[in-house]
Amino acid sequence: MLRSLIAFCLSRRLLVLVAFAAFLGLGFAAFATLNIEAYPDPAPPIIEIIAQQQGQSPEEVERYITIPIEVAVASTPGLKFIRSNTVYGLGFIRLQFEYGRDYHFVRQQTLNRLKDAVLPAGVMPVISPAGGISEIFRYELTGPSGMDVMRLKALQDWVVERKLRIVPGVADVAVLGGKTKEFQAEIDLDRMMAYGLTLPQIMTAISAGNSNVGGRTIAIGEQSVNVRSIGVITSMEDIGNIVVTQQGGVPVLVSDVAKVQIGYAPRLGLAGRDEQTDVVTGIVLMQKLERTMDVVRRVRAAVERINTDGSLPPGVKIVTFYDRGDLVAITVQTVLHNLLFGIALIFLIQWVFLGDLRCALIVAATIPVALLLAVMITVTQGESANLLSVGAIDLGIIVDGTVIMVENIFRHLAHHTSQEPLDRRMRLSDKLGWVLTGAVEVDKAIFFSVIITIAAFLPLFTMQGVEGQIFGPMARTYAYALLGAVIATFTVTPVLSYLAAGACPGSRNLCGPSHPRHLPGRAGARSPQIPPLGGHCGVISGAVSQSWVAAWHRIPAQAGRGQSLDPSRDAADHHARSRDGYGGKDPHRHLELSAGPHRVFRARTRR
């Protein structure tokens, strides 16, 4: 099958070159859409449930909140571990599922089961949007000198956070630092007792006075008018004018028993940055399984709009101090630098040891095919690339098969060219036959060597858990690249070798100067002259055995039996003829294998 593929490509060289160019174009287009992450997510699907009940001790929260939630979600499909932590007024439950489970499926199943939990009134459990690698953006809200952090916190809560949470792909915005603004009514206990009031009465009156009430309609002729009561608080004076009760027909207002003022909620912590000890910062969290760079670009655009559209007061702006996109950019730069440096190094080494620029270029052409095929398959599978999966590819292993094939093809070309008379130009059919012969001699060896290399990665494919999440993408990417290298070796490499050989059709030695040497042959037979191992396309290592060099003169047995090198042609066109070139004792037989009009593949084989 490999022999038929090589013959097909050699007989349709223009089609192969057009397909090669189209493949490169598709590969670069796929690379533009590839999702690149800084590092893989090693965590399995995890759902975190948070439930709060203010003023309750850890024992009460554990008894009435945490344990009922654990019992309700215990039957969720794929659930592997349940871990919980209960503190003052808060219960935290973490559900860890099996690897391979769909995150959105287990999330929905958890929500369905949370409805069955019997919890105290007012307790509403929620699922945390945070994940292992969900943090993608951090910023600080800065203002002019002298601006209070309480005002900055109010702008953060009512302007910045709301605009960022509507960005597609953003799960939540966590706010750190600042003082939360409050309108407070400081009760005077003496006055409250003098009026015969209680604290719940005052709290109920303030809550009821901060609302609008709708009424019915009043008919006025042929029209009707809607009636509603406006009671929403808009200022501190409105709070002070709320009626709590009445005594002797005289209303008792909030201002009679309390002092209305602006304050802030009790602080549970501080946020600092650099030399500043009290700042307002925010963390943008990305939704699970979203593409990092797409979400980061949207967040950047939203931040730019907030800073420029007048949403914030003069002098107030968002300053970014962490951006996951910068980390991804550094990762991409590192990977591209390593790949380009590796390609250049391989090209230089091939040029030095093979001694021919054309050979080095053909070998280097395999690398983009292998890498772009890996990119295309990764995009098709919906997977992401990261520093481990792409940066760990060994370019030397990728070009091994191409080096072997190019070396063998050019060795055949150099050998046959050196035997031609100086005034005789190589014919098209001769070159095609020599290229095909050199490629077919090593096709199975190259194919099985790649199979063995891929088999060495089988342990990586069988890894489970965290190891599988980290090294699985690397193993798959490596296998995709090796597959691309094999395809390029058996399709593009023979065609490029033929075209490179056509650059010097009249040369006596195709790949550089040669000095005649003789191989030991049978008694009474003259061995053909071959180029030295140090020629432009000579063997890299001097440890090549004579048996390997003797195999030079063989072609596959199929050709010796008169079968076509091009399976698409009629086998009836084959013909062979022998000629005696050494006084009736020629140890070699010439075969001319016709592939149709104007195509004759020549090969030389041992009897």
N, C-alpha and C positions, 0 to 999 in steps of 0.2 A: 504493500500500500504506500509506503514512504517513497519507494522507487517510482511508482506511478505519479505521485504528487510532484516529485522533483521534475520528472519529465514533462508533466503538464505545465508547470511554471516556466520551464525553459522554452517550451514551444509557444507560449503566449506571454512573452516578456513585457510587451507594452501594457497588457491587461494587469499584470502583477505590479508594474510601476504605478499605474493609475490607482489601483487598490491601495498600494502602500501610501501614496500621497493622501488619498481620502481617509485612510485610517489615522494618519497623523492629525489631520484636521479634526476628525471626530474626537480623538484623544485629547487634544487641547481644549475643545469645547467642553468635554466632560470634566476636565481639570478645573475649568472656570466655575463649574457648578458643584464641585466636590466640597463636602462639609469637612472642615479641618478643625480638630480639637487639639488643645494643648496636651491632654493626657486622657486616657480612657477612664470610664466610670466603673470602678471595680465592685460597686455595691449592688446587691440584688434589689428587687422592688421592696421599698420600705414605706410604710404608712405610719405617720405619727399623729396621734390624737391628743388634743389638749382640752381639758375641761376645768373651769374655775368656779369656785364658790367662796366669795369673800368672807373673811372672819371665821372660817372653819379650821379646826386643828388638823394636822396630818392624819390622825387616827380616824376622824370623822370623814375626811375626804376619801381615805382608803376604803372605808366601810360602805359609804353611800354613793360613791362616784366611780372610783377606780375598779373595784371588784365587779360591780354590775356591767361596766363596759367590757371588761375582760371576758366575762361569761357570754355576753351578747355576740362578740366577734370571734369567739373560739372556733366556730364552725365555718369560717371563711375558707373557700377552696384555695389550696396551695400554701396555707399558713404554716410556717415552720417554727417560729419562735415568737413568744409574747414577753416583752420586758416592760416593766412599769416603774415609775418613780413618783412618789407622792410627797409634797411639801406643804407648807402652810397655804391653804386656800387654792391649791392647784394640783391636779392629777395629770400625769404625763404617761401615755401608753404608746409603746413602739411595737409595730407588727412587722416582722421580717418574713418575706415569702420566698419560695423556691426560685432558683435561677431559671430563667426562661419564661416566667409568667409575665403576661402583659400587664404593664403598670396600670393602665386605665381600667382594665377589667377588674383587677383586685381592688382598686380604689372604689369603683362603683359597688362592688360586692360588700365592702366595708361600710359604705354609707347606708346600704339597704339594711344591714344588721344593726347599725347604731340606733335605728328607729325602735328596735325591740327592747332597748335598755331602759329600765325603770329608774329614773333619776329624780332628785329633788326638784321642786318647782324653781324655775328660773335658771337652771343649769342647762347650757346648750353646748355640747361637745363639738369641736371643729377639727378639721384635718389641717395640719401644718403644711404650708406650701414649700417650706425649705427642704433641700435635698443635699446630697453629698457634694455635688459640684454645681449647685444652682446659683451661687453668688457670682455675678458677672460685672457688677458696676458699683463703685463707691464714690460718694461725693460729699462735699461740705457746702452748706449754705452760708455764705459770708455776706456781711453788710458793712455799711460805713462805720467809721470809728465812733464808738459810743452807743451803738444800737444794742438794745437789751436782747439777751438770748431768748427771752420769753416771746418777744415779737417775732424773732426768727423762727421759733418753734411753731407759732401760729401760722406763719406763711408756709412752713413746711407741711403742716397738717392739712391746711385748707386750700393750698394752691399747688405746690410742687408734687406732693404725694398723689393727689387725685389725677393730675395730668400724666404722671408716669405710670400709674396703674392701668390706664386705658391703652397703653402701648401693646400691640399684639405680641404674645410670647412672654409677657411679664406676669409672674404669678403674684408677687407682693412686693411692697416696699417697706423695709424695716427701718424705723426711725430711732436714732440714738442721740442722747444728749438734749439739752435745752430744758426749759420750764414750761409745763403745760398750763396755759392761761385758764383761770377760773373766775367767775363772779361769785363772791362769797357773801353770805349773810351771817355776821358774827352776832350770836344771840346774847343778849343781856339777861342772865338768869333772874336777876332781881325783878326786872320789869315783866318778864314772862310770868313769873309767879304772881306779881301784883295784878295782872290782868286775868289770872286764872287759866292760863294756857299751858299746853304741853308741847314738847318738841315735835312729836308726830303731827300735831295740828298745823304747826308752822310749815313743816315739810310738805304736807298735803296741799296747803293753800298755795304755796309757791309753784308746785307741780301743776295744779289745776289752773293757775293764773297764767301759765305760759303756753297757751294753746288758742287756736281759732275755733269757733263753734259755728256750724252752719245751721241756718233756719229754713223755714219754708218760704214760699213766695207770696207776695202781696199783689192782688189784682188791682190795677189802676186803669180803668176803662178797658180798652182792648189790649192792653199790655200787662205784663207781670214783671215784678221786680224781685230779684233774689235777695234774701236777707241773711247776713252772716255777722258774727261778732268777732272783731279783731282783738286778740288778746296776747299775741306773741310778744315777748319781751324784746325790746330793741335798745334799751339803755338801763343804767343803774337806777335812774329815777323810776322807771317802770317797775323794777323790783321793789323799791320802797313803797310804791303806791298800791301794792297788792293787798286786798282786804283779807285779814285772817278771821276776824269775828266782829261782833258788834255788842256794845254794852249800853243799854238805855237808848238805843237808836243812834248811837255814835259809833262809826266804824273804827275798828282797831287795825291799823296798817302794819306792814312788816317793818317800816321805819320806826314805829313806836317801840318795838321790842328788840330790834337788831340794828347793827351797823353794816350797811352795804358797802362793799369795797371790792377792788380787783386784787386777786392773789394768784397763787399757783399751787398745783397739787403737790403732795409730799414727794420728794425726789427719792428714787431708789438707786440712783447711780449717776455717774458723770461720763461724758465723752470728751476725750482730749486728742489733739493732733499736734505733733511737733512740740513747740514751746507753749502752745495754748492749752489751758486746762479745762476750758468749758466752751465747747462748740456744739453745733447742730450738724449731724451727719445722717446720711441715709444709705441703705444697702438695697440694691435692686436684685431681686431674685427671679431667676428664669424658670419657666415651666419645664417639667420633666420631658425629656426626649426632643426638645426644641433644638434648632440649629443655632449654635452660639453666635456666629458672626452675623447672621441675619438679625437676631434680636439685638445685638450690640449696636448695629448700625441704626436700628429704629430708635433705641434709647439715646444715642448720640444726637440724632436729628431732633428728638423731643426736647432734649436739654438745650440745644441751640435755639429752638423756637421759644422756650420759656425765657431764656436770657435776652431775647431780642424783640419779643412781641408786646412788651409792656405789661406782662402779667405780674411782674415783681416791681416793687418800688425802686426808684433810682438809687443806685449804689448797691443793691442786693443782687447777687448772682450765684449760680451754681458752679463750683470749682471741682473738677474731677481729680481724684488722686489714685484711683485704681480702675483699670479698664481691662477686662479679659481679652479684648481685641488686641491689645499690645502684646500680651503673652502669646496669643495665637500667631501674631505677625512675627514675633521672634522665633517661634517654633518653625513656621514656614521658611523663614530666612535660613535657619540652621539646616533644615532638611535640604533645601535647594542648594545651599553652599556645599554640603557634603556630596550631593548627587553630582553637581557640576564638577567639583574637584575630583570625584571618583572617575567620572567619564574622561576628564582630561588626563588623569594619571594612567588609566587603562590605555587610552589612545597613545600616550607617549611610550609606555612600555611595549605595546604591540609594534609601534614604529621602530623602536630600538632593536627589538629581538627579531621581528620578522624582516626588518630592513627595507620595507616597501611602504610608501605612504598609502597606496591604494588598499593594501591588505588591512592596514590599521583603520582606515575609514570604513571599510566593510564591517569589521568587527565592532567598531563603535556604533554603527547604525542599528545593531541589535538592541542596544540599551534603551533608546526611546520607545521602541516597539514594546518591549517587555514592561516598562513602567507605565506606558499609556494604556496597555491592555489591563493592567492591574487597576488603574484608575477607573476605567470604563466599567469593569465588573463591580468594583466597589460602589460606584454611583448607582448602577443597576440594582444591586442588592439593598440599597438604602443604608449602607454602612458609612461610618465616618473614618477618616484617616487621622492619625496622630503621630507624635514623634517616635513612638516605639514601633508602630506598624510600618512606617515608611522609612524611617532613618536606619532601621536595622537590616535593610536589604544589602546583601553582599553582591556587588556588581561583578566581582571576579568569577563567581560561580555562574552568573547569568551568561557570560560570554564564553564559557568553556567550550560548549558545543560549537559555536561559531568559529572559534579559533581552530579547532580540529578540522572542521570542514574546509575553511579557507586555506589552511596549510596544505591539506591533501589536494584540493583542486589546483592550486597554483603549482604544487609540485608536479602534478601531471602535465600541466601546461608547459612548465619549464622543461620537462624531460622531452616531450614530443617536439617542442619548438627547437630544441638544440639539435635534433636529428634531421631537421629540414634543411635543404640547401639554402644558401644565403640569398639567392635571387628568387626564391619561391615564397609567395605570400600564403599565409594560412587561409584555408577556406572556411566558410561559415560552418559547414557541417562538421569539419574537423574539430573546431573549437567547442561546438555544442556537445559533441561526443566525449571529448576529454573532460569538460566540466561535469557532464552527467556521470561519467565513470568515477571521477574523483569524489563526487558527492555520494554516490550510491555505496562506495566502498565503506564508508564510515557512518551511514545513516542509522543502522541498528545499534551500533555502539553508542552513538550520541543519544538516541532515544532511551535506551536502557540506563544510561548514566543519569539522565534527568529523572527517570522513574526512581532510581535508587536515592537520589538527592531528596526528592519529595517524600519518599518513605522515611527518611531520617527525621522528618517533621511530624510524623504520626503521633508521637507522644504529646506534642503540643496541641494537636486536635482533640485529644482525649482528656485534657485537663478540665477540671470542674472548679466551681467556686471562684474565688478571687484570682487564682492563677489563670483559669480559663478566660476570665474577662480581660486580663492584662495581655497574655501572650497569644490568645486565640486570634485576634485581628492581625497580629504580626505573621502568624503561620499562614493564614489565608492569603494575605497580601503577597507573601513570598511564593506561595504556590501559583497565584495568578501571574506573577512576574516570570516564573520559570516556564509556565505554559506559553506566555507571549514570546519568550526567548526561543522555545522549540519551534513555534510556528514561523518566526522570522528566519530561523536557521534553515528550515526545509523549503521555504518559499522565496524569500527576498534574497538571502545570501547567495544561492547559485546564480540568480539573475544579475546581481551586482558584480559577482566574480566574472561572469561572462563579459559584462560591459567594461569592467576594468581591464580585462585581457585584450579587448579590442582597441585599447589606447595605443598599443604598439604591435600591430599585426605582422610586421615584417622583421621583428627582432629575433635574433637567433636564440636568445635566452630571455623568456618573457619576464622573469623577475630579477634580472640583474646579471652580472658577469658570472660565467661559470668556467670551470676548468675540468676537462674530461677526467672522469674516474671510471673504473670498471668494477662491477660486482662479480663475485665469483659465480660462474655458471657451470653448465654441464660440460663434460669433456668434449673438446672439439667445437664448442660453440662460443662465439664472441658475444660478450655481454654488452648491452647498449650503454652509451655514455649518459651519465646523469649529472645534474648540477651539484655542486658541493653543498654540504650542510650549512655552510656559512654564507650562501647567497642571499639575495634580498628576500626570498620566500623560503629560506632554509629552515630546517627543523630547529626549534628553540633549544632543545637540549641535545648534547652530544651523546647521550646514553641511549640513542635509538638503536635497536638491535638490527642485525642483518636480515633476520627473518621478516621484520616489519618492512624493511626496504625492499625485500624480495616480493612482498605482497603488492608492491607498486604496479607490477605488470599484470595483475589479475583484475578482472571485472566480474560481476555477479554471474553465477552459473546460468541464470536465465538468459543472459546475453549470449553466452557460449552455445546455448541450445537454439539460438536463432529467434528468440522472442523479441518483440518490439520494445524499445525503450520508451516509446510513447503509446500508451494503451489505447489512446483515442484513434489511432491509425489502424488500418487493416493489416493483420498479421501476414496476409499473403504477399505484402510488398517487401517482406524481408528477403534478403539474399546475402550470401556469404561467398567469399572467394579467398583462396589461399595463394600465397606467392612465396617463392624461395628467394630470400635476399642474402643468404650466406652460403652460396655454393651448394644448394640442395639440402642444407642442414639448418634451416632457419628454426630456431627454438620458439619463435613467436608466430602466431597466426593473426592475420588482419581480418576483422569482421566489419563489413559495411552494413549497418542496420538502417534501412530506408524508413522514413517517417512520412512519406508522401512526396509530392512534387517539390523539387528544389530543397529537400531536407534529407540529408544522409548523415547519420551519426556513425562515426568511426570509433572503433575501440581496438585495443591490442590485448591479446590474452595468451597465456601459456598453454601449450598443447598438453 
